[in-house]
């Protein structure tokens, strides 16, 4: 039995191992990336195909001659035409809930950058400004405590829960908006309508899936309802934000700033409206990239394949 990993570099740039595949297959090949014109050549005759962002649509799936299983190195499964794969009798399995702690942690890395301005003050020290100032301390911007501030969470799945817990630990008031608040009777948050959340939150963090209903959820109308002192955090999907509307809001002071880990197209194009804006802190899609997070992803990937080969597939999305 043969396996191929089409784009293994982002999951494992060399600090983890693919050797666990030897438990399941006779041979395997790992490609850092796979160009579109190489997909069919590389998947042909492989019983096991594993992908992250390399797209397997109908033309590529039609090239499969012996594939029994497609494994994803991600929670999202839009890289595969899962319904067509189903007609071919090929299960597609994703990696759910592996990045909860990593994403929640990055949310607060962005928030704390706005409240404590660590990078700004580190740069000032390195540039000699502290020494020139002559005082035992100095600061270049307003600094703020999180205690007593209001955190608004849009979407309240596992990541939303984790973010809420951290916010509570900082002494924040936590608001949440979700379609079904009745599912969370024991949650220590205030469930409110979205407009109330926007009006009252100092920090708004997005944790909703990207669907037709949430496409450009953050638009001009959304932003107009926020405090002028509010900060927007997006670690969900780039398409949830209308980036042109966000740029306009930043330019006009409609909100104070934004911190994003995802953009509508990645990597960031020079023409992206927000990627290089001085009021927008941008990280290159790293919320999932902590060593422990990727290690967990690999374990779940192995569990998925083991379950499939044992005749009881799990995390099947089609």
ChimeraX commands (.cxc) that place a marker at each C-alpha (Angstrom):
marker #1 position 0.00,0.00,0.00 radius 0.5
marker #1 position 1.30,3.42,-0.97 radius 0.5
marker #1 position 0.66,6.88,0.45 radius 0.5
marker #1 position 1.43,10.37,-0.76 radius 0.5
marker #1 position 1.45,13.65,1.17 radius 0.5
marker #1 position 0.96,16.39,-1.38 radius 0.5
marker #1 position 1.90,19.45,0.67 radius 0.5
marker #1 position 3.55,18.43,3.90 radius 0.5
marker #1 position 5.90,21.37,4.49 radius 0.5
marker #1 position 3.62,23.71,6.45 radius 0.5
marker #1 position 2.49,20.91,8.76 radius 0.5
marker #1 position 5.99,19.50,9.15 radius 0.5
marker #1 position 8.86,21.73,8.03 radius 0.5
marker #1 position 11.28,19.23,9.57 radius 0.5
marker #1 position 10.65,19.33,13.31 radius 0.5
marker #1 position 8.19,16.40,13.28 radius 0.5
marker #1 position 8.24,13.00,11.59 radius 0.5
marker #1 position 6.15,11.17,9.02 radius 0.5
marker #1 position 7.54,7.80,10.14 radius 0.5
marker #1 position 4.21,6.90,11.75 radius 0.5
marker #1 position 2.97,6.16,8.23 radius 0.5
marker #1 position 5.09,3.01,8.23 radius 0.5
marker #1 position 2.51,1.46,10.56 radius 0.5
marker #1 position -0.02,1.60,7.72 radius 0.5
marker #1 position 1.71,1.59,4.34 radius 0.5
marker #1 position 4.62,-0.09,2.60 radius 0.5
marker #1 position 5.93,3.09,1.03 radius 0.5
marker #1 position 5.13,6.79,1.26 radius 0.5
marker #1 position 6.29,9.96,-0.46 radius 0.5
marker #1 position 6.20,13.43,1.06 radius 0.5
marker #1 position 6.19,16.52,-1.14 radius 0.5
marker #1 position 6.69,19.96,0.39 radius 0.5
marker #1 position 4.27,21.41,-2.15 radius 0.5
marker #1 position 2.57,20.09,-5.26 radius 0.5
marker #1 position 1.98,22.36,-8.26 radius 0.5
marker #1 position -1.38,22.02,-9.96 radius 0.5
marker #1 position 0.15,20.38,-13.01 radius 0.5
marker #1 position 1.83,17.68,-10.90 radius 0.5
marker #1 position -1.18,16.55,-8.87 radius 0.5
marker #1 position -2.44,13.81,-11.16 radius 0.5
marker #1 position 1.02,12.34,-11.61 radius 0.5
marker #1 position 1.64,12.20,-7.88 radius 0.5
marker #1 position -1.70,10.79,-6.72 radius 0.5
marker #1 position -2.06,8.15,-9.43 radius 0.5
marker #1 position -2.05,4.61,-8.06 radius 0.5
marker #1 position -1.73,5.73,-4.38 radius 0.5
marker #1 position -4.22,4.08,-2.06 radius 0.5
marker #1 position -3.78,6.84,0.56 radius 0.5
marker #1 position -3.74,10.54,-0.41 radius 0.5
marker #1 position -3.10,13.21,2.24 radius 0.5
marker #1 position -3.47,16.91,1.52 radius 0.5
marker #1 position -3.76,20.24,3.26 radius 0.5
marker #1 position -4.39,23.02,0.74 radius 0.5
marker #1 position -3.62,21.20,-2.54 radius 0.5
marker #1 position -6.98,21.17,-4.26 radius 0.5
marker #1 position -8.52,17.88,-5.31 radius 0.5
marker #1 position -11.50,18.75,-7.45 radius 0.5
marker #1 position -13.34,16.57,-9.98 radius 0.5
marker #1 position -10.55,16.55,-12.63 radius 0.5
marker #1 position -7.96,15.44,-10.08 radius 0.5
marker #1 position -10.29,12.93,-8.44 radius 0.5
marker #1 position -11.04,11.43,-11.84 radius 0.5
marker #1 position -7.32,10.69,-12.16 radius 0.5
marker #1 position -7.41,8.43,-9.10 radius 0.5
marker #1 position -7.09,4.81,-10.13 radius 0.5
marker #1 position -6.57,3.05,-6.82 radius 0.5
marker #1 position -7.26,5.55,-4.03 radius 0.5
marker #1 position -9.24,4.26,-1.06 radius 0.5
marker #1 position -8.87,7.19,1.36 radius 0.5
marker #1 position -8.22,10.95,1.39 radius 0.5
marker #1 position -6.90,12.44,4.61 radius 0.5
marker #1 position -6.87,16.15,5.34 radius 0.5
marker #1 position -4.23,17.98,7.36 radius 0.5
marker #1 position -6.80,20.61,8.32 radius 0.5
marker #1 position -10.21,21.15,9.83 radius 0.5
marker #1 position -11.56,22.86,6.74 radius 0.5
marker #1 position -12.33,20.60,3.80 radius 0.5
marker #1 position -12.98,23.02,0.95 radius 0.5
marker #1 position -9.74,21.85,-0.74 radius 0.5
marker #1 position -11.50,18.63,-1.74 radius 0.5
marker #1 position -14.72,18.13,-3.70 radius 0.5
marker #1 position -16.05,15.95,-0.91 radius 0.5
marker #1 position -19.39,15.20,-2.53 radius 0.5
marker #1 position -17.78,13.98,-5.74 radius 0.5
marker #1 position -15.33,11.92,-3.70 radius 0.5
marker #1 position -18.35,10.33,-2.05 radius 0.5
marker #1 position -19.72,9.24,-5.43 radius 0.5
marker #1 position -16.37,7.54,-6.00 radius 0.5
marker #1 position -16.67,5.74,-2.67 radius 0.5
marker #1 position -13.69,7.58,-1.17 radius 0.5
marker #1 position -14.07,8.82,2.41 radius 0.5
marker #1 position -12.52,12.21,3.20 radius 0.5
marker #1 position -11.48,12.70,6.83 radius 0.5
marker #1 position -10.54,16.01,8.44 radius 0.5
marker #1 position -8.79,17.03,11.68 radius 0.5
marker #1 position -11.34,18.60,14.03 radius 0.5
marker #1 position -10.64,20.64,17.17 radius 0.5
marker #1 position -6.87,20.27,17.15 radius 0.5
marker #1 position -5.95,23.98,17.29 radius 0.5
marker #1 position -8.24,25.32,20.01 radius 0.5
marker #1 position -5.52,26.29,22.49 radius 0.5
marker #1 position -3.18,27.66,19.83 radius 0.5
marker #1 position -5.82,29.89,18.26 radius 0.5
marker #1 position -7.06,31.18,21.60 radius 0.5
marker #1 position -3.48,31.99,22.58 radius 0.5
marker #1 position -2.87,33.99,19.40 radius 0.5
marker #1 position -6.08,35.96,19.93 radius 0.5
marker #1 position -4.59,37.31,23.13 radius 0.5
marker #1 position -1.17,37.82,21.56 radius 0.5
marker #1 position -2.90,40.29,19.24 radius 0.5
marker #1 position -4.98,41.83,22.02 radius 0.5
marker #1 position -1.94,42.30,24.26 radius 0.5
marker #1 position -0.04,43.90,21.40 radius 0.5
marker #1 position -2.68,46.62,21.41 radius 0.5
marker #1 position -2.77,47.05,25.19 radius 0.5
marker #1 position 0.95,46.74,26.00 radius 0.5
marker #1 position 2.61,47.57,22.65 radius 0.5
marker #1 position 5.51,45.21,23.32 radius 0.5
marker #1 position 6.97,45.38,19.79 radius 0.5
marker #1 position 6.83,49.19,19.78 radius 0.5
marker #1 position 8.67,49.50,23.08 radius 0.5
marker #1 position 11.17,46.78,22.26 radius 0.5
marker #1 position 12.05,48.68,19.08 radius 0.5
marker #1 position 12.39,51.89,21.08 radius 0.5
marker #1 position 14.87,50.25,23.46 radius 0.5
marker #1 position 16.87,48.79,20.59 radius 0.5
marker #1 position 16.97,52.24,18.93 radius 0.5
marker #1 position 18.38,53.84,22.09 radius 0.5
marker #1 position 15.31,55.88,22.98 radius 0.5
marker #1 position 15.19,54.63,26.58 radius 0.5
marker #1 position 18.75,55.70,27.22 radius 0.5
marker #1 position 18.17,59.10,25.64 radius 0.5
marker #1 position 15.02,59.62,27.70 radius 0.5
marker #1 position 16.99,59.42,30.94 radius 0.5
marker #1 position 14.16,58.12,33.13 radius 0.5
marker #1 position 13.95,54.67,34.67 radius 0.5
marker #1 position 10.86,54.09,32.49 radius 0.5
marker #1 position 9.14,55.68,29.54 radius 0.5
marker #1 position 6.32,54.79,27.19 radius 0.5
marker #1 position 5.49,55.80,23.65 radius 0.5
marker #1 position 1.76,55.07,23.64 radius 0.5
marker #1 position -1.15,54.67,25.99 radius 0.5
marker #1 position -1.04,51.39,27.90 radius 0.5
marker #1 position -4.18,49.69,29.18 radius 0.5
marker #1 position -5.24,46.89,31.49 radius 0.5
marker #1 position -7.59,44.21,30.22 radius 0.5
marker #1 position -9.30,43.90,33.59 radius 0.5
marker #1 position -12.68,45.60,33.37 radius 0.5
marker #1 position -12.69,45.75,29.57 radius 0.5
marker #1 position -15.39,44.01,27.52 radius 0.5
marker #1 position -14.55,41.15,25.19 radius 0.5
marker #1 position -17.06,40.28,22.47 radius 0.5
marker #1 position -16.93,36.81,20.90 radius 0.5
marker #1 position -18.79,36.10,17.65 radius 0.5
marker #1 position -19.20,32.34,17.33 radius 0.5
marker #1 position -19.08,30.16,20.42 radius 0.5
marker #1 position -17.64,26.78,19.54 radius 0.5
marker #1 position -14.64,25.24,21.27 radius 0.5
marker #1 position -12.32,28.11,20.36 radius 0.5
marker #1 position -14.87,30.69,21.48 radius 0.5
marker #1 position -15.15,28.86,24.80 radius 0.5
marker #1 position -11.37,28.86,25.24 radius 0.5
marker #1 position -11.12,32.56,24.42 radius 0.5
marker #1 position -13.89,33.31,26.92 radius 0.5
marker #1 position -12.02,31.44,29.68 radius 0.5
marker #1 position -8.84,33.43,29.05 radius 0.5
marker #1 position -10.81,36.67,28.99 radius 0.5
marker #1 position -12.38,35.80,32.33 radius 0.5
marker #1 position -8.94,35.05,33.76 radius 0.5
marker #1 position -7.89,38.59,32.78 radius 0.5
marker #1 position -10.91,39.98,34.61 radius 0.5
marker #1 position -12.80,40.93,31.47 radius 0.5
marker #1 position -16.53,41.10,30.98 radius 0.5
marker #1 position -17.29,38.57,28.24 radius 0.5
marker #1 position -20.14,38.87,25.75 radius 0.5
marker #1 position -20.92,36.26,23.12 radius 0.5
marker #1 position -23.15,36.04,20.08 radius 0.5
marker #1 position -24.13,32.68,18.63 radius 0.5
marker #1 position -27.09,31.26,16.74 radius 0.5
marker #1 position -27.98,28.81,19.51 radius 0.5
marker #1 position -27.10,30.15,22.97 radius 0.5
marker #1 position -29.46,27.58,24.52 radius 0.5
marker #1 position -26.81,24.94,23.82 radius 0.5
marker #1 position -24.54,26.50,26.44 radius 0.5
marker #1 position -26.59,26.87,29.63 radius 0.5
marker #1 position -23.51,26.68,31.85 radius 0.5
marker #1 position -21.31,29.13,29.93 radius 0.5
marker #1 position -20.04,31.95,32.13 radius 0.5
marker #1 position -20.69,34.60,29.48 radius 0.5
marker #1 position -23.49,36.98,28.56 radius 0.5
marker #1 position -25.21,35.95,25.34 radius 0.5
marker #1 position -26.39,39.07,23.52 radius 0.5
marker #1 position -27.61,40.13,20.06 radius 0.5
marker #1 position -24.81,41.02,17.67 radius 0.5
marker #1 position -25.63,44.74,17.66 radius 0.5
marker #1 position -25.37,44.84,21.46 radius 0.5
marker #1 position -22.03,43.06,21.34 radius 0.5
marker #1 position -20.68,45.55,18.79 radius 0.5
marker #1 position -21.89,48.55,20.76 radius 0.5
marker #1 position -20.41,47.46,24.08 radius 0.5
marker #1 position -17.20,45.54,23.25 radius 0.5
marker #1 position -13.67,46.92,23.53 radius 0.5
marker #1 position -12.31,43.89,21.68 radius 0.5
marker #1 position -14.29,41.87,19.13 radius 0.5
marker #1 position -12.94,38.47,18.13 radius 0.5
marker #1 position -14.32,36.32,15.33 radius 0.5
marker #1 position -14.74,32.56,15.77 radius 0.5
marker #1 position -17.40,31.68,13.22 radius 0.5
marker #1 position -16.96,29.35,10.24 radius 0.5
marker #1 position -16.72,30.75,6.74 radius 0.5
marker #1 position -20.04,30.08,5.00 radius 0.5
marker #1 position -22.25,31.98,2.53 radius 0.5
marker #1 position -23.99,33.45,5.58 radius 0.5
marker #1 position -20.74,34.77,7.09 radius 0.5
marker #1 position -19.11,35.94,3.84 radius 0.5
marker #1 position -18.04,39.56,4.55 radius 0.5
marker #1 position -19.90,39.48,7.85 radius 0.5
marker #1 position -17.62,42.31,8.95 radius 0.5
marker #1 position -18.71,45.01,6.52 radius 0.5
marker #1 position -19.25,48.77,6.65 radius 0.5
marker #1 position -22.55,48.40,8.53 radius 0.5
marker #1 position -21.00,46.03,11.08 radius 0.5
marker #1 position -18.05,48.34,11.71 radius 0.5
marker #1 position -20.24,51.43,12.02 radius 0.5
marker #1 position -21.85,49.89,15.12 radius 0.5
marker #1 position -18.54,49.42,16.96 radius 0.5
marker #1 position -16.93,51.73,19.48 radius 0.5
marker #1 position -14.38,54.07,17.95 radius 0.5
marker #1 position -11.94,52.70,20.53 radius 0.5
marker #1 position -12.65,49.05,19.66 radius 0.5
marker #1 position -10.21,46.55,18.19 radius 0.5
marker #1 position -11.20,43.73,15.83 radius 0.5
marker #1 position -9.41,40.35,15.97 radius 0.5
marker #1 position -9.80,37.77,13.20 radius 0.5
marker #1 position -8.27,34.30,13.52 radius 0.5
marker #1 position -11.14,32.53,11.75 radius 0.5
marker #1 position -11.19,32.94,7.95 radius 0.5
marker #1 position -10.19,35.88,5.81 radius 0.5
marker #1 position -13.44,35.87,3.86 radius 0.5
marker #1 position -15.43,36.74,6.99 radius 0.5
marker #1 position -14.06,40.30,6.69 radius 0.5
marker #1 position -14.70,42.79,3.90 radius 0.5
marker #1 position -11.10,44.00,3.80 radius 0.5
marker #1 position -11.88,47.20,1.88 radius 0.5
marker #1 position -14.52,48.14,4.43 radius 0.5
marker #1 position -12.09,47.42,7.27 radius 0.5
marker #1 position -9.42,49.58,5.66 radius 0.5
marker #1 position -11.89,52.43,5.37 radius 0.5
marker #1 position -12.82,52.01,9.04 radius 0.5
marker #1 position -9.16,52.12,10.05 radius 0.5
marker #1 position -8.45,55.13,7.84 radius 0.5
marker #1 position -11.40,57.11,9.21 radius 0.5
marker #1 position -11.01,56.11,12.86 radius 0.5
marker #1 position -14.30,54.22,12.91 radius 0.5
marker #1 position -12.45,51.59,14.96 radius 0.5
marker #1 position -9.05,51.87,16.64 radius 0.5
marker #1 position -7.27,48.90,15.10 radius 0.5
marker #1 position -7.35,45.30,13.95 radius 0.5
marker #1 position -5.30,42.16,14.46 radius 0.5
marker #1 position -5.63,39.42,11.86 radius 0.5
marker #1 position -4.04,36.04,11.25 radius 0.5
marker #1 position -5.96,35.33,8.05 radius 0.5
marker #1 position -6.59,37.21,4.82 radius 0.5
marker #1 position -8.94,36.74,1.88 radius 0.5
marker #1 position -5.99,35.57,-0.26 radius 0.5
marker #1 position -2.76,34.15,1.13 radius 0.5
marker #1 position 0.07,34.94,1.11 radius 0.5
marker #1 position -0.67,38.67,1.33 radius 0.5
marker #1 position -0.64,40.48,-1.99 radius 0.5
marker #1 position 0.89,43.94,-2.16 radius 0.5
marker #1 position -2.54,45.23,-3.12 radius 0.5
marker #1 position -4.29,43.76,-0.07 radius 0.5
marker #1 position -6.23,46.59,1.60 radius 0.5
marker #1 position -5.24,45.79,5.21 radius 0.5
marker #1 position -2.08,43.69,5.19 radius 0.5
marker #1 position 0.28,46.66,5.32 radius 0.5
marker #1 position -1.93,49.15,7.17 radius 0.5
marker #1 position -0.25,50.77,10.18 radius 0.5
marker #1 position -3.31,50.17,12.38 radius 0.5
marker #1 position -3.55,46.48,11.46 radius 0.5
marker #1 position -1.31,43.89,13.09 radius 0.5
marker #1 position -0.93,40.91,10.75 radius 0.5
marker #1 position 0.48,37.45,11.41 radius 0.5
marker #1 position 0.97,34.99,8.52 radius 0.5
marker #1 position -1.69,32.35,9.34 radius 0.5
marker #1 position 0.22,30.99,12.35 radius 0.5
marker #1 position -2.54,30.34,14.90 radius 0.5
marker #1 position -2.30,26.61,14.10 radius 0.5
marker #1 position 1.49,26.52,13.82 radius 0.5
marker #1 position 2.68,25.96,17.39 radius 0.5
marker #1 position 4.78,22.80,17.65 radius 0.5
marker #1 position 2.34,21.16,20.07 radius 0.5
marker #1 position -0.60,22.06,17.85 radius 0.5
marker #1 position 0.95,20.51,14.75 radius 0.5
marker #1 position 2.06,17.48,16.76 radius 0.5
marker #1 position -1.56,17.00,17.84 radius 0.5
marker #1 position -2.72,17.37,14.23 radius 0.5
marker #1 position -0.34,14.58,13.16 radius 0.5
marker #1 position -1.61,12.27,15.92 radius 0.5
marker #1 position -5.20,12.81,14.82 radius 0.5
marker #1 position -4.23,12.24,11.19 radius 0.5
marker #1 position -2.72,8.89,12.22 radius 0.5
marker #1 position -5.81,8.04,14.31 radius 0.5
marker #1 position -8.04,8.80,11.31 radius 0.5
marker #1 position -6.07,6.50,9.03 radius 0.5
marker #1 position -5.91,3.74,11.63 radius 0.5
marker #1 position -9.69,3.90,12.15 radius 0.5
marker #1 position -10.31,3.74,8.40 radius 0.5
marker #1 position -8.07,0.71,7.95 radius 0.5
marker #1 position -9.81,-0.98,10.88 radius 0.5
marker #1 position -13.12,-0.56,9.10 radius 0.5
marker #1 position -14.56,2.17,11.34 radius 0.5
marker #1 position -13.62,5.54,9.82 radius 0.5
marker #1 position -13.90,8.65,11.99 radius 0.5
marker #1 position -14.11,12.39,11.24 radius 0.5
marker #1 position -15.58,11.64,7.82 radius 0.5
marker #1 position -16.82,14.87,6.19 radius 0.5
marker #1 position -18.56,13.31,3.18 radius 0.5
marker link #1:1,2 radius 0.2
marker link #1:2,3 radius 0.2
marker link #1:3,4 radius 0.2
marker link #1:4,5 radius 0.2
marker link #1:5,6 radius 0.2
marker link #1:6,7 radius 0.2
marker link #1:7,8 radius 0.2
marker link #1:8,9 radius 0.2
marker link #1:9,10 radius 0.2
marker link #1:10,11 radius 0.2
marker link #1:11,12 radius 0.2
marker link #1:12,13 radius 0.2
marker link #1:13,14 radius 0.2
marker link #1:14,15 radius 0.2
marker link #1:15,16 radius 0.2
marker link #1:16,17 radius 0.2
marker link #1:17,18 radius 0.2
marker link #1:18,19 radius 0.2
marker link #1:19,20 radius 0.2
marker link #1:20,21 radius 0.2
marker link #1:21,22 radius 0.2
marker link #1:22,23 radius 0.2
marker link #1:23,24 radius 0.2
marker link #1:24,25 radius 0.2
marker link #1:25,26 radius 0.2
marker link #1:26,27 radius 0.2
marker link #1:27,28 radius 0.2
marker link #1:28,29 radius 0.2
marker link #1:29,30 radius 0.2
marker link #1:30,31 radius 0.2
marker link #1:31,32 radius 0.2
marker link #1:32,33 radius 0.2
marker link #1:33,34 radius 0.2
marker link #1:34,35 radius 0.2
marker link #1:35,36 radius 0.2
marker link #1:36,37 radius 0.2
marker link #1:37,38 radius 0.2
marker link #1:38,39 radius 0.2
marker link #1:39,40 radius 0.2
marker link #1:40,41 radius 0.2
marker link #1:41,42 radius 0.2
marker link #1:42,43 radius 0.2
marker link #1:43,44 radius 0.2
marker link #1:44,45 radius 0.2
marker link #1:45,46 radius 0.2
marker link #1:46,47 radius 0.2
marker link #1:47,48 radius 0.2
marker link #1:48,49 radius 0.2
marker link #1:49,50 radius 0.2
marker link #1:50,51 radius 0.2
marker link #1:51,52 radius 0.2
marker link #1:52,53 radius 0.2
marker link #1:53,54 radius 0.2
marker link #1:54,55 radius 0.2
marker link #1:55,56 radius 0.2
marker link #1:56,57 radius 0.2
marker link #1:57,58 radius 0.2
marker link #1:58,59 radius 0.2
marker link #1:59,60 radius 0.2
marker link #1:60,61 radius 0.2
marker link #1:61,62 radius 0.2
marker link #1:62,63 radius 0.2
marker link #1:63,64 radius 0.2
marker link #1:64,65 radius 0.2
marker link #1:65,66 radius 0.2
marker link #1:66,67 radius 0.2
marker link #1:67,68 radius 0.2
marker link #1:68,69 radius 0.2
marker link #1:69,70 radius 0.2
marker link #1:70,71 radius 0.2
marker link #1:71,72 radius 0.2
marker link #1:72,73 radius 0.2
marker link #1:73,74 radius 0.2
marker link #1:74,75 radius 0.2
marker link #1:75,76 radius 0.2
marker link #1:76,77 radius 0.2
marker link #1:77,78 radius 0.2
marker link #1:78,79 radius 0.2
marker link #1:79,80 radius 0.2
marker link #1:80,81 radius 0.2
marker link #1:81,82 radius 0.2
marker link #1:82,83 radius 0.2
marker link #1:83,84 radius 0.2
marker link #1:84,85 radius 0.2
marker link #1:85,86 radius 0.2
marker link #1:86,87 radius 0.2
marker link #1:87,88 radius 0.2
marker link #1:88,89 radius 0.2
marker link #1:89,90 radius 0.2
marker link #1:90,91 radius 0.2
marker link #1:91,92 radius 0.2
marker link #1:92,93 radius 0.2
marker link #1:93,94 radius 0.2
marker link #1:94,95 radius 0.2
marker link #1:95,96 radius 0.2
marker link #1:96,97 radius 0.2
marker link #1:97,98 radius 0.2
marker link #1:98,99 radius 0.2
marker link #1:99,100 radius 0.2
marker link #1:100,101 radius 0.2
marker link #1:101,102 radius 0.2
marker link #1:102,103 radius 0.2
marker link #1:103,104 radius 0.2
marker link #1:104,105 radius 0.2
marker link #1:105,106 radius 0.2
marker link #1:106,107 radius 0.2
marker link #1:107,108 radius 0.2
marker link #1:108,109 radius 0.2
marker link #1:109,110 radius 0.2
marker link #1:110,111 radius 0.2
marker link #1:111,112 radius 0.2
marker link #1:112,113 radius 0.2
marker link #1:113,114 radius 0.2
marker link #1:114,115 radius 0.2
marker link #1:115,116 radius 0.2
marker link #1:116,117 radius 0.2
marker link #1:117,118 radius 0.2
marker link #1:118,119 radius 0.2
marker link #1:119,120 radius 0.2
marker link #1:120,121 radius 0.2
marker link #1:121,122 radius 0.2
marker link #1:122,123 radius 0.2
marker link #1:123,124 radius 0.2
marker link #1:124,125 radius 0.2
marker link #1:125,126 radius 0.2
marker link #1:126,127 radius 0.2
marker link #1:127,128 radius 0.2
marker link #1:128,129 radius 0.2
marker link #1:129,130 radius 0.2
marker link #1:130,131 radius 0.2
marker link #1:131,132 radius 0.2
marker link #1:132,133 radius 0.2
marker link #1:133,134 radius 0.2
marker link #1:134,135 radius 0.2
marker link #1:135,136 radius 0.2
marker link #1:136,137 radius 0.2
marker link #1:137,138 radius 0.2
marker link #1:138,139 radius 0.2
marker link #1:139,140 radius 0.2
marker link #1:140,141 radius 0.2
marker link #1:141,142 radius 0.2
marker link #1:142,143 radius 0.2
marker link #1:143,144 radius 0.2
marker link #1:144,145 radius 0.2
marker link #1:145,146 radius 0.2
marker link #1:146,147 radius 0.2
marker link #1:147,148 radius 0.2
marker link #1:148,149 radius 0.2
marker link #1:149,150 radius 0.2
marker link #1:150,151 radius 0.2
marker link #1:151,152 radius 0.2
marker link #1:152,153 radius 0.2
marker link #1:153,154 radius 0.2
marker link #1:154,155 radius 0.2
marker link #1:155,156 radius 0.2
marker link #1:156,157 radius 0.2
marker link #1:157,158 radius 0.2
marker link #1:158,159 radius 0.2
marker link #1:159,160 radius 0.2
marker link #1:160,161 radius 0.2
marker link #1:161,162 radius 0.2
marker link #1:162,163 radius 0.2
marker link #1:163,164 radius 0.2
marker link #1:164,165 radius 0.2
marker link #1:165,166 radius 0.2
marker link #1:166,167 radius 0.2
marker link #1:167,168 radius 0.2
marker link #1:168,169 radius 0.2
marker link #1:169,170 radius 0.2
marker link #1:170,171 radius 0.2
marker link #1:171,172 radius 0.2
marker link #1:172,173 radius 0.2
marker link #1:173,174 radius 0.2
marker link #1:174,175 radius 0.2
marker link #1:175,176 radius 0.2
marker link #1:176,177 radius 0.2
marker link #1:177,178 radius 0.2
marker link #1:178,179 radius 0.2
marker link #1:179,180 radius 0.2
marker link #1:180,181 radius 0.2
marker link #1:181,182 radius 0.2
marker link #1:182,183 radius 0.2
marker link #1:183,184 radius 0.2
marker link #1:184,185 radius 0.2
marker link #1:185,186 radius 0.2
marker link #1:186,187 radius 0.2
marker link #1:187,188 radius 0.2
marker link #1:188,189 radius 0.2
marker link #1:189,190 radius 0.2
marker link #1:190,191 radius 0.2
marker link #1:191,192 radius 0.2
marker link #1:192,193 radius 0.2
marker link #1:193,194 radius 0.2
marker link #1:194,195 radius 0.2
marker link #1:195,196 radius 0.2
marker link #1:196,197 radius 0.2
marker link #1:197,198 radius 0.2
marker link #1:198,199 radius 0.2
marker link #1:199,200 radius 0.2
marker link #1:200,201 radius 0.2
marker link #1:201,202 radius 0.2
marker link #1:202,203 radius 0.2
marker link #1:203,204 radius 0.2
marker link #1:204,205 radius 0.2
marker link #1:205,206 radius 0.2
marker link #1:206,207 radius 0.2
marker link #1:207,208 radius 0.2
marker link #1:208,209 radius 0.2
marker link #1:209,210 radius 0.2
marker link #1:210,211 radius 0.2
marker link #1:211,212 radius 0.2
marker link #1:212,213 radius 0.2
marker link #1:213,214 radius 0.2
marker link #1:214,215 radius 0.2
marker link #1:215,216 radius 0.2
marker link #1:216,217 radius 0.2
marker link #1:217,218 radius 0.2
marker link #1:218,219 radius 0.2
marker link #1:219,220 radius 0.2
marker link #1:220,221 radius 0.2
marker link #1:221,222 radius 0.2
marker link #1:222,223 radius 0.2
marker link #1:223,224 radius 0.2
marker link #1:224,225 radius 0.2
marker link #1:225,226 radius 0.2
marker link #1:226,227 radius 0.2
marker link #1:227,228 radius 0.2
marker link #1:228,229 radius 0.2
marker link #1:229,230 radius 0.2
marker link #1:230,231 radius 0.2
marker link #1:231,232 radius 0.2
marker link #1:232,233 radius 0.2
marker link #1:233,234 radius 0.2
marker link #1:234,235 radius 0.2
marker link #1:235,236 radius 0.2
marker link #1:236,237 radius 0.2
marker link #1:237,238 radius 0.2
marker link #1:238,239 radius 0.2
marker link #1:239,240 radius 0.2
marker link #1:240,241 radius 0.2
marker link #1:241,242 radius 0.2
marker link #1:242,243 radius 0.2
marker link #1:243,244 radius 0.2
marker link #1:244,245 radius 0.2
marker link #1:245,246 radius 0.2
marker link #1:246,247 radius 0.2
marker link #1:247,248 radius 0.2
marker link #1:248,249 radius 0.2
marker link #1:249,250 radius 0.2
marker link #1:250,251 radius 0.2
marker link #1:251,252 radius 0.2
marker link #1:252,253 radius 0.2
marker link #1:253,254 radius 0.2
marker link #1:254,255 radius 0.2
marker link #1:255,256 radius 0.2
marker link #1:256,257 radius 0.2
marker link #1:257,258 radius 0.2
marker link #1:258,259 radius 0.2
marker link #1:259,260 radius 0.2
marker link #1:260,261 radius 0.2
marker link #1:261,262 radius 0.2
marker link #1:262,263 radius 0.2
marker link #1:263,264 radius 0.2
marker link #1:264,265 radius 0.2
marker link #1:265,266 radius 0.2
marker link #1:266,267 radius 0.2
marker link #1:267,268 radius 0.2
marker link #1:268,269 radius 0.2
marker link #1:269,270 radius 0.2
marker link #1:270,271 radius 0.2
marker link #1:271,272 radius 0.2
marker link #1:272,273 radius 0.2
marker link #1:273,274 radius 0.2
marker link #1:274,275 radius 0.2
marker link #1:275,276 radius 0.2
marker link #1:276,277 radius 0.2
marker link #1:277,278 radius 0.2
marker link #1:278,279 radius 0.2
marker link #1:279,280 radius 0.2
marker link #1:280,281 radius 0.2
marker link #1:281,282 radius 0.2
marker link #1:282,283 radius 0.2
marker link #1:283,284 radius 0.2
marker link #1:284,285 radius 0.2
marker link #1:285,286 radius 0.2
marker link #1:286,287 radius 0.2
marker link #1:287,288 radius 0.2
marker link #1:288,289 radius 0.2
marker link #1:289,290 radius 0.2
marker link #1:290,291 radius 0.2
marker link #1:291,292 radius 0.2
marker link #1:292,293 radius 0.2
marker link #1:293,294 radius 0.2
marker link #1:294,295 radius 0.2
marker link #1:295,296 radius 0.2
marker link #1:296,297 radius 0.2
marker link #1:297,298 radius 0.2
marker link #1:298,299 radius 0.2
marker link #1:299,300 radius 0.2
marker link #1:300,301 radius 0.2
marker link #1:301,302 radius 0.2
marker link #1:302,303 radius 0.2
marker link #1:303,304 radius 0.2
marker link #1:304,305 radius 0.2
marker link #1:305,306 radius 0.2
marker link #1:306,307 radius 0.2
marker link #1:307,308 radius 0.2
marker link #1:308,309 radius 0.2
marker link #1:309,310 radius 0.2
marker link #1:310,311 radius 0.2
marker link #1:311,312 radius 0.2
marker link #1:312,313 radius 0.2
marker link #1:313,314 radius 0.2
marker link #1:314,315 radius 0.2
marker link #1:315,316 radius 0.2
marker link #1:316,317 radius 0.2
marker link #1:317,318 radius 0.2
view
